[in-house]
Amino acid sequence: MDLKLMTYLVVGATFALYIFIAIRSRAGSTKEFYVAGTGVHPVLNGMATGADWMSAASFISMAGLIAFNGYDASAYLMGWTGGYCLLAMLLAPYLRKHGKFTVPAFIGDRYYSHAARLVAVFCLIVASLTYVIGQMKGIGVAFSRFLELPYATGLGVGMFIVFIYAVLGGMKGVTNTQIAQYCVLIFAYTVPAIFISLQLTGNPLPQLGLGSTMTDGTYLLDKLDLVLKDLGFAEYTARKGSTTNIALLTLSLMIGTAGLPHVITRFFTVPRVRDARSSAGWALVFIAILYTTAPAVGAMARLNLMDTIQTGEIGAADGNLEYEKRPQWFKNWELTGLLQFEDKNNDGKIQYYGPGLADKADDYGWQGNEMVKVDRYIMVLANPEIAKLPNWVIALVAAGGIAAALSTAAGLLLAISSAISHDVLKSTFMPDMTDKAELTAGRVAMAGAILVAGYLGLNPPGFAAQVVALAFGLAASSIFPALMMGIFSKKMNKEGAIAGMLTGIGTTLVYIFLFKGWFFVKSTAMLPDTPDSWLLGISPGSFGAVGALFNFIVAFIVSNMTKECPDEIQHMVENIRVPVGAGQAVDH
């Protein structure tokens, strides 16, 4: 069957499933809209959490980062996985025991202040909107390549699907849909990885194939190192960035993970604290399936890419020499604009080499690297085509990438709409709002958030995983310290918490602005985004850990200089930390 038709059938079937689930899961109350009625089974909640967690950055971008950055990209694996463990052990059970609908609601109660709640809402929206950009771009890329639709059209279709199941069902609809999306994305990620691992190493487990020998007896990673070195690139397994920056990036991703509200909210959907702990464990199992496969996918994709695009002839010349030198998968991805080739010396061949061969380029008659653009987005999505896998596998990968982006986008947008309707309107400015009016406000806020996310998706700032790293930095510098101090420090007062959050997110936003531009518009950046310009060699994506440190320091200084936290709040903190069960989530 033709690839385009196959992709339409597979993706269309998944969309039909999502819409069917949305219709069956329509939320009838604010409790169902915000926390799915707190009746989700721990195993199913773990699966939904996995889908919520594994975004387009995990499915599409992370393996692309690993493919091109090698050793340095291990920070993403360690940071995101370690951060989830941090969240599961230190935050989720205690927040669930408190029993509120949203993260800002906890911060407002703990710091006995509407101002603290509103600052938390601001931090949540800034971090979540930054995160959702990557999901929107992932949707557009998958549609533009596999369904051959314009980027904007594909993005619009994705927004429409999210609108249906998120606006109608709220957390109830999102949860049920994410369970289905997890099944789609994990199957789509592992099946091609198994095929490619078998092709290269004969081992069906990609995790083991990464350390196995190839048919010529050479270890896969040794082969990849040799190929890259011969073509003038840095060795795949060599460290390229500074140890300090890698460590700070890992830490920023870890504590940013624990501070992202859309994942934390998932633990409010189970009946008891014990179930929250159980669902956290199940989610880690489901997440580990993809995260242990990603290094193999990245390494094998890079090797396949380098073997396909060599500094010489590829394929047979037939008529148009320049055109026929490029393999079919290359031509397909050129149409998306994510892969671009320029024949600088007019020899009809592709010269793809790194800085290590620059001195010898003239001797070979080369006039520069002719692969002028290789968007890392393509590595996971194009990998099945490069490996010449069956069309149904390629279509499955397209459906998986879209599922990953949709699942996380829905969770983020729900977190934003809940913060606006519940924390801003109901709890602060309109306390007499009825349950029905609040539900309507939540749906309107969700629709507005989807439109804003769509605009940002049409004007994306760059590579998804890099943008996501900035989102994690913003959450790390603002929300995480407030939650940690709120749970583990009885003395922290509202003045300290507010000052800390504003300092953390303020310093991080300014640092990002200096190198990335305002709202990530590159032309407004004040300094070049290069290691030589970074403060102490700290990249914008790694600065979240520094911002968190500023948050902690300012919070404790201000807290010690102002009025002590009330006794009833200190007793509330003690009660939250008592390891006993909790009742249903309440709305007050």
C-alpha positions in Angstrom: 0.0 0.0 0.0 1.2 3.5 -0.8 2.9 5.3 2.2 0.6 8.3 2.0 -2.5 6.2 2.1 -1.2 4.0 4.8 -0.3 7.0 6.9 -3.8 8.6 6.5 -5.4 5.3 7.5 -3.2 4.8 10.6 -3.3 8.4 11.8 -7.0 8.7 11.0 -7.7 5.6 13.0 -5.9 7.0 16.0 -7.8 10.3 15.7 -11.1 8.5 15.5 -10.2 6.7 18.7 -9.3 9.9 20.5 -12.6 11.6 19.4 -14.6 8.5 20.5 -13.0 8.5 23.9 -13.6 12.3 24.2 -17.3 11.9 23.5 -17.6 9.0 26.1 -15.6 11.0 28.7 -17.3 14.3 28.7 -16.8 16.1 32.1 -19.9 16.9 34.0 -18.4 18.7 37.0 -15.3 20.7 37.9 -14.0 17.7 39.8 -14.1 15.6 36.6 -12.7 18.6 34.6 -9.8 19.3 36.9 -8.8 15.9 38.4 -10.9 13.2 36.5 -13.1 12.7 39.6 -10.1 11.3 41.5 -11.0 7.8 40.5 -8.3 6.7 38.1 -6.7 3.3 38.7 -3.0 3.6 39.6 -1.8 1.5 36.7 -3.9 3.4 34.2 -2.8 6.7 35.8 0.8 5.5 35.5 0.2 4.9 31.8 -1.5 8.3 31.3 1.4 10.0 33.3 3.8 8.3 30.9 2.0 9.7 27.9 1.8 13.1 29.5 5.5 13.0 30.4 6.8 11.7 27.0 6.2 14.7 24.8 7.4 15.5 21.3 10.7 16.3 22.9 11.0 12.8 24.3 9.6 11.0 21.2 11.1 13.1 18.4 13.7 15.4 19.7 15.6 13.6 22.4 17.0 10.9 20.1 17.9 13.6 17.6 19.9 15.4 20.3 21.6 12.1 21.2 22.3 11.3 17.6 24.2 14.6 17.0 25.5 15.4 20.5 26.3 11.9 21.7 27.8 11.9 25.2 26.7 15.4 26.0 23.0 14.6 25.3 23.1 12.1 28.2 22.1 15.1 30.3 18.6 14.9 28.9 18.2 11.2 29.8 19.6 11.6 33.3 17.8 14.9 34.0 14.4 13.9 32.8 14.5 10.5 34.3 16.1 11.6 37.6 13.7 14.5 37.8 10.7 12.2 37.6 12.1 10.1 40.5 12.5 13.3 42.5 8.9 14.3 41.8 7.6 10.8 42.7 9.5 10.7 46.0 9.6 14.2 47.3 6.5 16.1 46.0 3.7 14.0 44.5 2.5 12.1 47.7 2.5 15.2 49.9 0.7 17.4 47.3 -1.9 14.6 46.9 -2.4 14.4 50.6 -3.1 18.1 50.7 -6.0 17.4 48.4 -6.3 20.4 46.1 -6.9 20.6 42.4 -3.9 22.6 41.2 -0.3 23.5 42.2 -1.1 27.2 42.6 -3.9 26.2 45.0 -1.4 24.4 47.2 1.0 27.4 47.1 -1.8 29.8 47.9 -2.9 27.7 50.9 0.6 27.0 52.1 1.8 30.6 51.9 -1.6 31.9 53.1 -1.7 34.5 50.3 -3.7 35.2 47.1 -0.6 37.0 45.9 1.5 33.9 46.2 -1.1 32.0 44.3 -1.2 34.5 41.5 2.6 34.6 41.2 2.5 30.7 41.0 -0.1 31.0 38.2 2.2 33.4 36.3 5.2 31.1 36.6 3.0 28.1 35.6 1.8 29.9 32.4 5.2 31.1 31.4 6.8 27.6 31.8 3.8 25.7 30.2 3.5 28.0 27.2 7.3 27.6 26.6 6.9 23.9 26.8 3.9 23.7 24.5 5.8 25.3 21.7 7.8 22.1 21.1 4.6 20.1 21.0 3.0 22.3 18.4 6.0 22.2 16.2 6.2 18.4 16.5 2.6 18.1 15.3 3.3 20.4 12.3 6.4 18.5 11.3 4.8 15.1 11.4 1.8 16.3 9.4 3.9 18.2 6.8 6.1 15.1 6.0 3.9 12.1 6.3 0.5 13.5 5.3 2.0 16.0 2.9 0.0 18.8 4.3 1.2 22.4 4.8 2.7 22.9 8.2 0.0 25.4 9.2 -2.8 23.0 8.1 -1.3 20.1 10.1 -1.0 22.3 13.1 -4.6 23.3 12.8 -5.8 19.7 12.6 -3.8 18.9 15.7 -5.3 21.9 17.5 -8.8 20.8 16.5 -8.2 17.2 17.9 -6.9 18.6 21.2 -9.8 21.0 21.4 -12.3 18.2 21.1 -11.1 15.9 23.8 -9.6 18.5 26.2 -12.4 21.1 26.1 -15.1 18.5 26.3 -13.6 16.1 28.8 -11.1 18.1 30.8 -8.8 15.9 32.9 -11.3 13.0 32.5 -11.1 13.1 28.7 -7.4 13.9 28.7 -6.6 10.9 31.0 -8.6 8.4 29.0 -7.1 9.7 25.8 -3.6 9.6 27.1 -3.9 6.0 28.0 -4.6 5.2 24.3 -1.9 7.6 23.2 0.7 5.9 25.4 -0.1 2.6 23.7 0.3 4.2 20.3 3.5 6.1 21.0 5.4 3.3 22.8 4.5 0.8 20.1 5.5 3.3 17.4 8.9 4.0 19.1 9.9 0.4 19.9 8.9 -1.5 16.8 11.2 0.4 14.3 14.0 0.3 17.0 13.7 -3.5 17.1 13.8 -3.7 13.3 16.9 -1.5 13.0 18.7 -3.2 15.9 18.2 -6.5 14.1 19.5 -5.1 10.8 22.6 -3.7 12.3 23.5 -6.1 15.1 21.2 -9.1 14.9 20.0 -8.3 18.4 16.2 -7.7 18.7 16.6 -5.6 21.9 17.8 -2.1 21.0 19.1 -1.6 24.6 21.5 -4.5 24.1 22.1 -3.8 20.4 23.7 -0.5 21.4 26.5 -2.4 23.0 26.6 -5.3 20.5 28.9 -6.1 17.6 27.9 -5.5 14.0 28.1 -8.1 11.2 31.8 -7.2 10.6 32.6 -7.9 14.2 33.0 -4.2 15.1 31.1 -2.8 18.1 28.4 -0.5 17.0 29.7 2.5 19.0 33.3 1.9 17.9 32.0 1.9 14.3 30.1 5.1 14.8 33.1 6.8 16.4 35.3 5.7 13.4 32.8 6.9 10.8 32.4 10.3 12.4 36.1 10.7 12.9 36.9 9.8 9.3 34.5 12.4 8.1 35.9 15.2 10.3 33.3 15.1 13.1 34.0 14.7 16.8 33.8 11.2 18.1 30.3 10.2 19.2 31.3 9.0 22.6 33.6 12.0 23.3 32.6 14.8 25.7 32.3 18.1 23.9 30.8 20.6 26.3 32.1 21.7 29.7 31.4 19.4 32.7 30.0 22.3 34.6 27.4 23.1 32.0 26.4 19.5 31.5 26.0 19.1 35.3 23.9 22.2 35.6 21.8 21.2 32.6 21.1 17.8 34.2 20.2 19.5 37.5 18.0 22.1 35.8 16.1 19.4 33.9 15.7 17.3 37.1 14.2 20.0 39.3 12.3 21.5 36.4 10.7 18.1 35.9 9.6 18.1 39.6 8.2 21.6 39.1 6.2 21.2 36.0 2.5 21.4 37.1 1.0 19.3 34.3 2.8 16.2 35.5 2.2 17.0 39.2 -1.6 17.3 38.5 -1.7 13.7 37.3 -1.2 12.6 40.9 -4.3 14.4 42.0 -6.5 12.0 39.9 -6.1 8.9 42.1 -8.2 8.1 45.1 -5.5 7.9 47.9 -2.0 8.9 48.7 -1.0 5.2 48.5 -2.4 5.2 44.9 -0.3 8.3 44.1 2.9 6.4 45.1 1.8 3.3 43.2 1.0 5.2 40.0 4.3 7.0 40.2 6.1 3.6 40.2 4.0 2.4 37.3 4.7 5.5 35.4 8.4 5.1 35.8 8.1 1.6 34.3 6.2 2.8 31.3 8.6 5.8 30.8 11.7 3.6 31.1 10.6 1.5 28.1 11.1 4.6 25.8 14.0 6.2 27.7 16.2 3.1 27.7 15.5 2.7 24.0 16.3 6.3 23.0 20.1 6.0 23.2 20.1 3.1 20.8 17.7 4.9 18.5 19.9 8.0 18.4 23.2 6.1 17.8 21.7 3.8 15.1 20.0 6.7 13.4 23.2 8.7 13.2 25.1 5.6 11.8 22.4 5.0 9.2 22.5 8.7 8.2 26.3 8.7 7.8 26.3 5.5 5.9 23.6 6.8 3.5 25.1 10.3 3.0 28.8 9.8 2.2 31.3 12.1 0.6 30.9 10.5 -2.8 28.3 9.0 -5.2 25.1 7.6 -3.8 22.8 5.6 -6.0 22.8 5.3 -9.8 22.8 8.2 -12.2 19.8 8.2 -14.4 19.1 11.3 -16.4 19.4 14.1 -13.8 22.8 13.5 -12.2 22.3 15.8 -9.2 18.8 14.6 -8.4 19.6 10.9 -8.7 22.6 11.1 -6.4 20.2 11.7 -3.4 18.4 8.7 -2.0 14.6 8.7 -2.0 14.2 9.3 1.7 16.4 12.4 1.2 14.2 13.8 -1.5 11.1 13.2 0.6 12.5 15.2 3.6 13.9 17.9 1.3 10.2 18.8 0.5 9.6 19.6 4.2 12.5 22.1 4.3 14.0 20.3 7.3 16.8 18.8 5.2 18.6 20.9 2.6 21.4 20.1 0.2 23.4 22.6 -1.9 25.7 21.4 -4.6 28.4 24.0 -4.1 31.0 22.5 -6.5 28.5 21.3 -9.1 29.7 17.7 -9.1 26.3 16.1 -8.4 27.7 14.5 -5.2 26.9 15.2 -1.5 29.9 16.3 0.5 29.0 16.0 4.2 31.9 16.5 6.5 32.9 18.2 9.7 35.6 20.7 10.8 38.2 18.0 11.0 38.3 17.7 7.2 38.2 21.4 6.4 41.9 21.7 5.8 41.8 18.9 3.2 38.6 20.0 1.4 40.4 22.0 -1.3 42.6 19.0 -2.1 39.5 17.0 -2.8 37.8 19.7 -4.8 35.2 20.4 -2.2 33.9 23.9 -1.5 32.2 23.4 1.8 29.8 21.2 3.7 26.9 20.7 1.3 24.4 19.5 3.9 23.4 23.0 4.7 20.5 21.9 7.0 20.0 18.7 8.9 17.2 19.4 11.4 17.5 17.0 14.3 13.8 16.7 14.3 14.0 14.3 11.4 16.2 11.6 13.0 13.4 9.5 14.7 10.8 10.2 12.0 13.1 9.6 9.1 15.0 6.7 10.6 12.5 4.0 9.4 12.7 5.4 5.8 16.5 5.6 6.0 16.6 1.9 7.1 14.1 1.0 4.3 11.5 -0.4 6.7 7.9 -1.3 5.5 5.4 1.5 5.0 3.3 0.4 7.9 6.2 1.0 10.3 6.8 4.5 8.8 3.1 5.3 9.2 3.1 4.0 12.8 6.0 6.3 13.6 4.1 9.2 12.3 1.1 8.3 14.4 3.3 7.9 17.5 5.0 11.3 17.1 1.6 13.0 16.8 0.3 11.1 19.8 3.3 12.1 21.9 2.8 15.8 21.0 -0.9 15.7 21.5 -0.8 14.0 24.9 1.6 16.5 26.4 0.0 19.5 24.7 -3.3 18.5 26.2 -1.8 18.2 29.7 -0.1 21.5 29.5 -3.1 23.3 28.1 -5.3 21.8 30.9 -2.9 23.0 33.5 -3.0 26.5 32.0 -6.8 26.6 31.8 -7.2 25.2 35.3 -4.9 27.9 36.7 -6.9 30.6 35.0 -10.4 29.4 35.8 -9.8 27.9 39.2 -6.9 29.9 40.7 -7.5 33.3 39.1 -11.2 33.5 38.6 -12.9 31.2 41.2 -10.4 31.5 44.1 -9.3 35.1 43.7 -11.6 37.4 41.8 -15.0 35.6 41.7 -15.3 33.4 44.8 -19.1 33.2 44.4 -18.8 31.6 40.9 -21.1 28.5 40.6 -19.7 25.1 39.7 -21.4 25.3 36.3 -19.9 28.8 35.6 -16.5 27.6 36.6 -16.7 24.7 34.3 -17.6 27.0 31.4 -14.8 29.3 32.3 -12.4 26.4 32.3 -13.5 25.4 28.8 -13.2 29.0 27.5 -9.8 29.3 29.0 -8.8 26.0 27.4 -9.9 27.2 24.0 -8.0 30.5 24.5 -4.9 28.6 25.5 -5.1 26.4 22.4 -5.3 29.5 20.2 -2.2 31.0 21.8 -0.4 27.7 21.6 -1.3 27.5 17.9 0.1 30.9 17.3 3.4 30.0 19.0 3.5 26.8 16.9 3.2 28.8 13.7 6.1 31.0 14.9 8.3 28.4 16.6 11.6 29.5 18.0 13.6 26.4 17.1 14.4 22.8 17.9 11.8 21.4 20.3 14.1 19.8 22.9 16.1 23.0 23.3 12.9 25.0 23.8 11.7 22.4 26.2 14.9 22.7 28.2 14.2 26.4 28.6 10.7 25.5 29.9 12.2 23.1 32.5 14.6 25.9 33.5 11.8 28.3 34.1 9.9 25.7 36.2 13.1 24.8 38.1 13.8 28.4 39.0 10.3 29.3 40.2 7.8 26.5 41.1 10.1 23.8 42.4 11.8 25.8 45.2 8.4 27.1 46.4 7.0 23.5 46.6 10.1 22.1 48.3 10.2 24.9 50.9 6.4 24.6 51.4 6.6 20.9 52.2 9.9 20.7 54.1 10.3 24.1 55.8 7.7 25.1 58.4 9.3 28.5 58.9 9.0 29.7 55.2 6.5 32.5 55.1 4.6 34.2 52.2 7.0 37.1 51.8 10.0 34.8 51.4 8.1 32.5 48.9 6.9 35.4 46.7 10.3 37.1 46.7 12.0 33.8 45.8 9.6 32.9 43.0 9.9 36.4 41.4 13.7 36.4 41.7 14.1 32.9 40.3 11.9 33.3 37.2 13.0 36.9 36.7 16.8 36.1 36.6 16.2 33.1 34.4 14.0 35.0 31.9 16.5 37.8 31.7 19.3 35.4 31.1 17.3 33.6 28.4 16.4 37.0 26.9 20.1 38.0 26.6 20.9 35.0 24.3 17.6 33.8 22.8 15.7 37.1 22.3 12.4 38.3 23.7 9.9 35.5 23.4 12.7 33.6 21.7 12.8 35.9 18.7 16.4 35.6 17.7 16.7 39.0 16.1 16.2 40.7 19.5 18.9 38.7 21.3 21.5 41.0 22.9 24.4 38.5 23.0 25.5 35.7 20.7 24.3 32.3 21.9 27.8 30.7 22.0 29.8 29.2 24.9 32.3 32.1 24.7 29.5 34.5 25.5 27.7 32.6 28.3 28.3 33.6 31.9 30.9 31.2 33.3 30.1 28.9 30.4 26.5 28.3 31.6 24.0 27.9 28.7 20.5 29.4 28.8 19.0 25.9 29.1 21.2 25.2 32.1 20.6 28.4 34.0 17.4 27.2 35.6 19.5 25.5 38.3 21.2 28.8 39.0 17.8 30.6 39.1 16.6 28.0 41.6 19.6 28.7 43.8 18.8 32.4 43.7 15.2 31.5 44.6 16.2 29.6 47.7 18.7 32.2 48.9 16.3 35.2 48.5 13.4 33.3 50.0 15.3 32.4 53.2 16.8 35.8 53.6 13.4 37.6 53.2 11.7 35.0 55.4 14.2 35.6 58.2 13.7 39.4 57.9 9.9 39.3 58.0 7.1 38.1 60.2 7.2 34.4 61.2 4.9 31.9 59.5 1.6 31.5 61.5 1.2 28.5 63.8 -1.7 27.0 61.9 0.3 27.0 58.7 3.2 25.2 60.5 0.7 22.6 61.8 -0.7 22.2 58.3 2.9 21.5 57.0 3.3 18.8 59.7 0.0 17.2 58.8 1.0 17.1 55.1 4.2 15.3 55.9 2.5 12.6 58.1 2.6 9.4 56.0 -1.0 8.5 56.2 -3.8 8.3 53.6 -5.9 11.1 52.4 -9.5 11.5 51.4 -11.0 12.9 48.2 -9.7 16.1 46.7 -11.7 19.1 47.9 -12.4 22.4 46.4 -12.2 25.2 49.0 
